[in-house]
Amino acid sequence: MTSPNLPVAPAPAAGDVRDSQRRIDADIASISRIGAVPTILRVVSEVTGLRLALVARVTDTTWTACAVLDRMGFGLEVGGQLEVATTLCSEVRDSHMPIIIEHASADPDYCDHATPRLYGLESYIAVPIFRASGEYFGNVCALDRDPALLRDSKTLAMMRLFAELIALQLVAEEQAVLDREALSEERETAGQREEFIAVLGHDLRNPLFAILAGSGFLLGLPQEEGHRAVLERIQSSSRRMSQLVDELLDFARGRLGRGIPVEYAAVDVASLLSDVTEELRTANPGRIVEVQSDVPTLVRLDRSRAAQMLSNLVGNAVLHGDASSPVTVRAAAEQGELAFTIASRGPQIPLTVRQRLFQPFARGRTAQASRGLGMGLYIAAEIARAHGGYIAVDSRADGVTTFTVRLPHALVQDTVTRAAG
């Protein structure tokens, strides 16, 4: 509690109270989080012999104790406020210079000064604290009712050093506050992202599933030929919409969320490639897709996601490659990595285009390419990244374009063995 003999600062106008107090409370909190401050005050007190040491926040209108070491029974605690005009700290604030008093009643400059008389002080030392911006913050100071020897250069140097240290720590604490606020906002945004993904999945996929299921049921009933054609178009369009929704969900997870989730299992590469390429051959009759796998063991992958990645890459090669040339797909174990290569012939891809191939919504200029959202390669790259790998592209002047997927962790045998078990 503040001593009854201390002149307490008058209350500010009601309209200014809240803002002023919030700023003061923030400053007190910043000083309180600086772990070195109690040690600084203890060292100041022991070296100078002054029994009251403190850090004061001083403004034009307020004086507030932010940290206090009181061995004198002065009656001041953290958060305590004095009328600023009655303090010597206000003179430090105005001059930006230290004040040192060894024996106030015998000092020609301070023997008649109101402050030492008011507070019963004989010895006093205060050094200003400045923020990194150069703005004045307050003082680190010490005082006592008894005289003390304070004018040696080492004492002043120590006090200045402690003032600089507190200033540096204030910068760090204020940045930490900003970082915590930014983290809090990021967490809130992350929650909104997750909610967006959930709404997108629920509100779009579920109605599409109902349309697909309903049209499928009707197709199983006797239908007139014209009605059957309409139902088949509904099914085809719904499947296409479902594919677009899946792409949007993967985009949201990859770009707005925490990345595309993967669930690892032991996967046979030859079987994986067979399923992917057979599906593409069925959708593109007449196109030749050649497959080779030189991976004799099981690998560690999310099979569904890996199939999606390869389907996007091979489908891209089929779409943009020379229809008269085969697309070759090869899997191999190279230098401890699982590598997939998808090669096709066609016009060389310019460097400027290659640089943005894996960006979302990057579509080709062909009529077939314009049907999609342009996220196939982006999603493929995100799936590779989710597996700890990456995709590279090379397009040569001779017309051969090769996409290479490298997955560094897919061949870890002990992990694969556990997954298989």
C-alpha positions, 0 to 999 in steps of 0.5 A, spaced: 500 500 500 502 507 498 504 510 505 499 516 507 505 521 507 506 520 499 502 525 495 498 520 490 497 523 483 490 526 482 485 522 478 485 524 471 479 526 467 474 520 466 475 520 459 482 519 459 482 514 464 481 507 460 486 509 455 492 511 460 491 506 464 491 500 459 498 503 457 500 504 464 498 496 465 502 494 459 508 498 461 508 494 468 506 488 465 512 489 460 517 490 466 514 485 470 516 480 464 523 482 464 526 476 469 533 481 470 529 486 473 529 484 480 536 482 480 538 489 477 534 492 483 538 488 488 545 489 485 543 497 485 541 497 492 547 493 494 552 497 490 550 504 492 547 502 499 540 505 497 535 501 500 529 503 495 531 501 488 525 502 482 523 502 475 519 508 474 514 509 468 514 517 467 510 521 462 508 528 462 502 527 467 503 520 471 509 517 475 508 509 476 512 504 479 513 498 475 518 494 479 520 496 486 525 493 491 523 496 498 528 495 504 526 502 507 519 501 508 517 507 504 511 504 502 511 504 495 509 497 491 508 496 483 503 500 480 503 505 485 503 512 483 505 519 485 504 526 483 509 527 477 510 534 479 513 532 486 518 527 483 525 528 481 524 523 476 520 529 472 526 533 472 530 527 469 524 526 464 525 534 462 532 534 461 534 527 459 540 527 464 541 523 470 540 526 477 545 524 483 544 527 490 549 524 495 547 529 501 541 533 499 540 537 506 548 539 505 547 540 497 547 547 495 542 545 489 537 541 493 538 543 500 531 548 499 528 543 493 521 541 495 522 534 493 527 531 498 524 535 503 517 532 501 519 525 501 525 525 507 530 524 502 538 525 503 541 521 497 538 519 490 540 517 483 536 516 477 538 515 470 533 515 464 531 509 460 529 510 452 526 506 448 529 503 441 525 509 438 529 514 442 522 515 446 523 517 453 520 511 458 522 513 465 528 512 470 531 506 473 533 510 480 534 509 487 534 513 494 535 513 501 533 517 507 541 517 509 547 520 505 551 516 501 557 516 496 554 516 489 558 520 485 564 515 483 564 514 475 563 506 476 556 507 479 553 512 474 556 507 469 553 501 472 546 505 472 547 507 465 548 500 463 542 497 467 538 503 463 540 500 457 539 493 458 532 494 461 531 498 454 533 492 450 529 488 454 523 492 453 524 492 445 524 484 446 518 484 450 514 488 446 516 484 440 514 478 444 507 481 445 506 483 438 508 475 436 503 473 441 497 477 438 499 475 431 499 468 433 492 468 436 490 472 430 493 466 426 490 461 430 483 464 429 484 464 422 486 457 422 480 455 425 476 459 420 480 456 414 478 449 417 471 451 418 471 453 411 474 446 408 468 443 413 463 447 410 465 446 403 466 439 404 459 438 407 455 443 403 457 441 396 459 434 396 453 431 400 448 434 395 452 432 389 452 425 392 445 425 393 444 427 385 449 421 383 445 416 388 438 418 385 440 418 378 444 412 379 437 409 382 433 411 376 438 409 371 436 402 374 429 402 372 426 401 365 427 408 362 425 411 355 431 412 351 430 420 351 430 419 359 436 415 359 440 420 355 438 425 360 440 421 366 446 419 363 448 427 362 446 428 369 451 423 372 456 425 367 455 432 370 455 430 377 461 426 377 465 432 373 462 437 379 464 432 384 471 432 381 471 439 381 469 440 388 475 435 390 480 439 387 477 445 391 477 441 397 485 439 396 486 446 394 483 449 401 487 444 405 494 445 401 493 453 400 489 455 406 489 449 411 495 445 414 497 441 407 494 435 404 493 430 409 496 423 408 495 416 411 501 411 410 501 404 408 505 399 405 504 400 397 506 395 392 508 400 386 507 395 380 500 395 382 499 402 384 501 404 377 497 398 373 491 401 377 492 408 375 494 407 368 489 402 366 484 407 368 487 413 364 487 408 358 479 406 359 478 414 359 483 415 353 482 409 348 487 409 343 492 412 347 499 408 349 501 408 356 507 404 357 509 402 364 515 400 368 517 398 375 524 397 378 521 397 385 522 390 388 519 392 395 513 395 398 514 402 399 511 407 404 505 411 401 498 414 402 496 409 396 490 413 394 493 420 394 499 417 390 494 414 385 491 421 385 498 425 384 500 420 378 493 420 375 494 428 375 501 427 372 499 422 367 493 425 365 496 431 364 501 428 359 496 424 355 492 431 355 498 435 352 502 430 349 503 428 342 497 423 341 501 419 336 507 418 341 506 413 347 507 416 354 512 412 359 511 411 366 517 409 370 518 407 377 525 406 380 529 406 387 534 411 386 539 413 391 535 412 397 529 415 394 523 413 390 522 416 383 517 416 378 518 419 371 512 421 366 515 422 359 511 424 353 513 428 346 510 434 344 512 442 343 517 444 348 514 448 354 517 455 355 521 456 361 516 462 363 510 457 363 514 451 367 516 456 372 508 457 374 506 450 372 505 448 379 501 454 381 494 453 382 489 455 377 495 455 371 491 452 365 493 450 358 490 454 352 487 448 349 480 447 349 481 440 353 485 444 358 480 449 359 475 445 362 478 444 368 480 449 374 487 448 372 489 445 379 491 438 377 499 439 377 498 444 383 495 438 387 500 433 385 505 437 387 502 438 394 501 431 395 508 430 393 510 435 399 505 432 404 510 425 403 516 430 404 518 430 396 517 434 390 516 434 383 521 437 377 519 438 370 524 438 364 522 440 357 527 439 352 528 442 345 527 435 342 520 435 344 521 430 350 518 433 357 519 429 363 516 430 370 520 427 375 517 425 382 522 424 388 519 421 395 526 421 399 522 417 405 518 412 401 523 407 401 524 407 409 524 399 410 523 399 417 517 403 417 514 400 411 515 393 415 511 396 420 505 399 416 505 392 412 504 388 419 
